[in-house]
Amino acid sequence: MGSITTPSSKRTVTSDDISTLKSLLSSTNATVLTPDNSAEYSASIARWSSAARKPAGVVVVPTTADEVAIVVKYASDQGIDLAVKGGGHSTAGVSSTDGGLLIDLNAKMRNVTVDTDKKLFFVQGGAAWGDVDQVGAQHKLATPGGTVADTGVGGLTLGGGYGWLSGQRGLVIDNWVEGTIVLASGEIKKVSPQSDPDLFWAIQGAGQNFGVVTEFVLKAYDQGDVFAGMLIYPPTPDVIEKVVAATNDLYTPNSEGRTKVAGRGAGGVAFGRPPPAEGKVMLMAVIIYFGTEQEAKELYKPLYEAGPVVDTTAMVPYPVTNTLLAPPIGLRASMKGTAYTMPIRAGFVEQVLAEYAKFTDGNDDTGVSLVLFEVYDPSQVVAHDAGSFANRGWHLNGMVCPMWTKEENDQQCRQWARDMTGLFKTELENQAKATGKGVDGGVGLRGKKGATMLYGNYDQYDEKSRDIFGENYPRLQHLKAQYDPGNVFNKLFAITPQA
């Protein structure tokens, strides 16, 4: 099963279910919403991408893990289709249900607190990364978490979790020390490497398959201001050549796995039509440097010498880094993941530019779409091995993000995303990277754990669960049979229980 899921075998909600849920929750602070509660219900089923919005049969807005447990147990016992909204940022629709039961953590379970002595964040399951960033900034602390502030903590963490700090600190799961999870049975468990280590291993990468995490405890690190911003260029062949050469020089690991940015630099190279360009296609270089302006200006000097026509770089508070690439909320969108390896070939970037320009020139509804090559130092991601996440490697993530407004363009835009990721795959093959054989018809190049070089938190339309989890899949199947034999949690890369 891929990230665009097949129809669930679970049933939809009836009026009797709604009455029963109201009775079960009558002595709690949870709220039960139906389509009749127009404003609150509409807010709960709203999504970052309007294409991911589905009409739930009923929404429960809990305030505690105990309330979540009541709802999960009922859905499990009754065979009801269940979805969980953390941040609502998934463009694949996996936090939504068509006629089933939706648990909306985002409405009232997004509190973030900090233990400054132990340097730990305590984050409720409905929080977004912007919530964590803002509370952390009050104490000059931060933790790896996403690249866009309105992404949910839950979905990102349960799927592994890349962020701008990954070059220094690894993935989010590498900094996750304890979680509180509600299982399909309704049991509430605290899990960590010391308590239920097998279950904790499973949810560090495949967590959406095992329960509802109502609290994350994450390591916090000292974090001051950051040098960050964007350089925008006309996408001429000469400029592309210079920007790509500079990016390769900074981010290509040497024979010892070291890069010039030494974990302190991150960002990306992108094509888009940013507001300052008045509708023109532009090349953008995103710079995020964890150091002084003087150091950054020296390190990134070739990018400045490439002739940007817009420069927004400056020393900024850390939370600003997760707003640099934040697209508008509420459009129809897909974030299709892909992968590439350093060094980038300038001719390939020109090919991507040509396809992006053709797509956006040919349809006025797609002008805010984006193609991004994410860059950072992957050495810390490779050095860690926590959890069931199987996609660690020296490759980097790319994102093809069509954005549009009209439903009739859904198929065309998603097909373009498929076509673009096909270009990336071909480029990997042309770089003489070994092509592994897909498992059960899966696609893509393989990493050391047999997983595709694709980040499961991005949309992957065609890949199967075995592709994403690689050699970890059999162990996950065994744990799934233990903790969720009825496959209550089945929305994203569902794992088939097997004893």
N, C-alpha and C positions, 0 to 999 in steps of 0.2 A: 504493500500500500504506500502510495506517495503522499506528498503534502497536500495535494488536492484530493481529498478522500473520496472513496466510493460511498454510496448511500449506506447508512448504518442499518444493521439488523435490529437495532433497538427500536422501541415503539415511541410514538408521540404522546403528549400529555392530554389527559381528559379532564373534564370538569370535576369528576370525582377526585382525581389526583390533586387538583388545586385546593379543593375543600379539605382533603386530608393533610396537605402540607400546611395550610393555615392553622389547622387544629394542632398539629405536631409542634408548630413554632409559636403558638399563641402565648406562651409564657416567656418568650425570649424577645430580644430587640431586633430580630430579623424582620425584614419587610418582604412580603410576597406581592409581586407585580404581574399584572396581566395586561393585554393590549388595551383594556379599558382605562388603565392608569397611564394615559397617553404621554405626558411629559416625562415622567420618571422611567416608564417602560422604554420609550424611545431613546432616552439617554443611555440606558443599560445595553440596548442592542446596537447602538451606534458603534462604528469601528473606524480606525484610522483610515482604512480604505473602505469607501462605501460599497465597493464590490464584494466585500467580505461580510456585509451585514445580512443576517438571516432573522426571520421572525420566530423567536422562541415561543413555545406554548405557554411558558410561565418563567418568570425571573425571580430568583431569591437573592436578596441583598443581605448577606450575613454581617455580623459584627464581631464574631468570635469563632474559634476553631470548633467549639462544641456545636454551634449552629450549623457550621459547614458539615460536621459529622452526621447530624440528623438528616440533612438533605441528601448527602451522598449515599447513606445507607438506604434511604427510601428509594432513590433512583436505582440503586443496585438490586434491591429486593424485587422491585417491580419491573425491571428490564426496560427502563426509560432511557432514551438517548440523553446523554449528559454532556454539557460543555462548560468550560470554566473561563471566565474573562479575568485576566490579570491586568495587562495594559491595553488590550484590544488592538494591538499593533500588527498582529499576524495578517498578512495579505492573502493567506491561503484559506481563510474562513474557518480555521480549526478551533477558534475560541467562540464559535457560534454554533447554533443548532436550529434546524428548520422544524419547528413544532415540538421540540423537546424541552428539557429543563436546563436553564442557564443559571449558574452561580456567578454573580457579579461581585468579585472581590474588590474591584477598582473603586466602587462607590464609597465604601466605608471602612475598608481594611488596607489603608495605604500609609499608615504611620511609620515613621523612621526615628529611631533613637540611637544615641551613641554612648558607649562606655569609653570615655577618654583615657581612663587608666589602663584598661585592657586593650584599647584600640580595636574596638569591635562595633560594627553596625548591626542593629537589630531591625530588620526590614519586614513589614507585613507583606503578604502575598499579592496584594493589589497595588502596590506602589509602582511608580514609574522611576526610571533612572534619574530624571530631573529632581524627584523628591529626595533621593539619596544624595545627589550632587549638592543641592542647596543646603541640606542639613549638615553635610560634611564640611562645606565651605565655612560654616559658622565656627568650626573648630579647626580649620586649616587641615582637614583630612579628606581623603578620597579612597576609592577602591575601583578596580577595573569594572567597567560596566557600560557596555553599549557604545554606540557612536551617535545616537540620536536620543535626546532627553525624554521624549514621550514614549519610548519603548518600555514595555513592562519588565520589571525585574524578574518575575516568575518565568515567563516563557524563555527569555534570553538565557537565564541561568540553567534551567532544566535541559536546554539544548547545547550547553557547553559555555558559550559566552565570550566572544571576542570584544575588545574595546580598545580605546586609544592608549590605555595603560598596559596592554598586553605585552608590549615590548619589554617592559620592566618587571611585570608581575605575573605574566601568564594569563590563562583564561579566568573567567569568573569562578568556575568550579575549582580552580587551584587555590582559591582564596575563600572558599565556602567551608566553614568549620562545623556548622550544626544546622539542622532544619527540623521544623515541626510539620509532619505530614498526616493528612487524613486519608486512610486507606479505603478501598472499596467496601470493606466490612463495616466502616464507620469508626474503626479504631483510630485513636490519635497517638502517634508515636513521635518521640524525639529521636532523631538519627544523627549519627556522626561517625567518624572513623573508629571511635571507641565503642559506640552503641549501635548495634545493627549495622556493622560495616558492609555487609553484602547489599543491603537495601540502599545504603548511602552511596555505594559504588554505582548501583543501577541508576539512581536518580541524578547522578552527575553526568548527564549526557542523554539519558533516555527517560528523564523524570516525568514527562507528560504522560507516560504509560503506566505510572504506578500510584498516582494519587494527587491530592490537592495540597500543595505546600502553602501553609498559612503564615510561616515565618522563616526567614533566612537570616543566619548569623554569618556575617562576612568580615574578613580582616580589613582594618582601616590603616592607611599609611599617611604620613605627613605629606601635605601637598600645598604648595604656595601657588602664586600666579604662574601662568604659562604663556609662552610666546606662540600666538596662533592667529590664523586668518587665511585669506585666499588671495592668490595671484591669478589674474584673468588675462588671457592672451587671445589675439586673433589666431585661428588654427591653421596657420600657413605651414607648408612642409618644413621650412627652415626653423620655425619656432618649435614645431613638434620634435624635430631632431634634437634641438638644444634641451628641451624640457625632459625628454626621454633619457638623453645621455646623462643629465644631472641626476635624475631619479635613479637610474641604474648605478651610478657611481656611489650614491648614498646608501642604497638599500640592498645591493647584491652581496650576499655573504661570501667571505673569502674561504680558502681551503680549511680554515679552522672554525668556520661558522660565525665569523664576526663581521659586522657591518660598520660603516663609518658613523652611522647615527648612534651605534652602541646602545640600542634600546631606548634612547631618549627622544627619538624622532618618530613621527607617524604622520599619516595624512592620506593623500591620494592624488591621482590624476584623473580628471573627469571631463566629459563633454556634456554641455547643457546649454540652455538659453537663459542665463541669469538676468534678473531685472535690469542691472546697469547696461546690458547689451542691447536693450530695446528690440528683443526678438531674434537677434543674430545668434548663430551657433558659435560658441566660444570654447576654448581649452582652458581648464582650470587646474591649478596646482594648489592643493590644500596643505598647509604647513601647520604642524602641531609639534612644538619643541619644549621639552621639560628642562628648561635652563634659562639663561639670561638672553636678552635681546641681542647683545653684542655677540655672544656665542652663536646664536641662530643666524644672524646676518652674515657671519663669516662662513658657517657651515653650508648655508643655502645660497651662497653668493652666486653660483651659476644660474640659479632660477631667477634671481633678480636681474642678472645681466641678460637674460633671454628676452627682455622687453615687455613686461606686463603693462597693460593699459589701465588696469585697476589693481590697487594694492590695499588690502584691508588688514594686513598683519600688524599686530601690536601685542604688548603685554596685557593679558586679560585674566580675570578669575577663572579657575579651572572649569566651573560649570559651562562657560561659554563654548568650550571645545565640543560639547555635545549638542550644540545648536548650529554649527557651521554648515551642516549638510541636511538640515531638517526641512523636508518638503512640506507643502501645505497639507493640512488635515482635511479629510472628507472627500478627496477626489477618488476616482476609481484607480487602483494601482496594483502592480505586482512587483515584488522584489525578488527577481529571479537570480539565484546564486550561480556563480561559475568560479573557475580557478585559473591561475596562471603561475608561471615561475619566472624568476629573475634570471637573466636580464630581459627586459621588455624589448621587443623589436619595433623600431620606429615605423617600419612599413606596416606592421600589424595595427599599430595605433591609427595610422592613416586609413587603413581598411575599416576599422571600427568607426572612425569619423565619417567616412563616406556612407556607411549603412545608417548611422544615426541621423545624418542630414537628410538622407533619402526618406527615412521613416517620418521624421518630424516636418519636413517640407511638404510631404504628400498628404498630411492630415492636420488641419488646424486644431484638432482636438487633442493633439499629443505634444504640444509645444513645451510643456514643463518636464518632459521625460529626461532621464539621466542615465549615463553609463559611467561607472566608476571602477577604477583600478585602486583597490585599497593597498596602502603600503605601510609597513612597520617592520621591526626587527623580530623575526619569528623564533629566535633562539630560546627564549624562556618558555614559549608554548611547547617547543620540541623537548626541552629539558624536563618538563613535568610529565606525569603519567597518571594523574588522578582520574578516577571515574571510568564510565563506559564510553565516553566520547572517543571515537575512533579515527578522527580526521586530522590529528596532529601531523605536521610536516613542514617542510621548507617552502611549500607552495603558499601563495597568497590568495585572498578572496577577491573576486570581482563581483559587481552587482549591476544587473541590467534592470532598470526601473522605469518601465513605461507607466505614464500617468495620463489619464483621460477622464472625460466626464459623461460620455454617452454609452449606455449599455450596449447599443448595437455595435460598438467598437471592441467589445470584450475579446472576441475570438481573434480578431486581427492583431490586437496589442499583445495578447499572450503568445500568439504564433511568432510575432517579431522577437519576443524575448527568447523563445525556443531557438529561433534561427541565430540570434546573436550568441547564445551560449554554445551553439554548434560551431561557430567560428572560433570561440575560445578553445574548445576541445580539439579542433583541427590544428590550431596553433601549438597546443601541447604536444600533439602527435608529431608535428613537423619539427619540434625541438628534440626529437628522438627520445622522448620519455617512454618507458615501457608501458604498453597497454595490457592491462590485466583482463582476464575473462570475467564478464559480469556474472553475478550469482542470480539464478532464476531470471535471466534475461535483462539484468540491470545494465546500465551504461556508465561510461566514464573511466578515467584512469584510476589506478589503485595505489593506495598508500601502504605503509608497512603492516597495517592491521587488516588489509584486504578491503578497506572501505573506499568508496569513491572520494576523490579530492573535491568534495562539495560540502559546504556548510549547511547542515540540516535546518538551521533557523531561517535561512532564506528559502524562498519558494523553490521546490524541486518537483516539477510536474510528473516526471516519468520514472524517477528512481524508486526503488523498493526499500523496505526496511532493512533487508539484508545488505543492501548497498551502503546504507548510511552507517550501520553498526558493525559491518565487517565481521571479523572473527569473534567479536564480543556477542554476536547475536544468539548463539546457543545458550550461553550462560544467562542472557537476558530472558530467553524463553523459559528457562527453569525458574527464575525468580518471578517472572510474570505468573506462572502457574501457582506459585506460593502466595503471592500478594494480590493478584487480580485475575483469578481463574475465569471469571465471567466476562472479562474484557470490557469492563465498564469504561475504562479510559482508553479510547481507541481512535482519537482524532488525528494524531500526527505520527506518521511512521509507526503504525500499530504493530505490536509484537504479538505473535500467536503463542498463547500459553502452551508449554510442553513440559511435562514432568521429566 
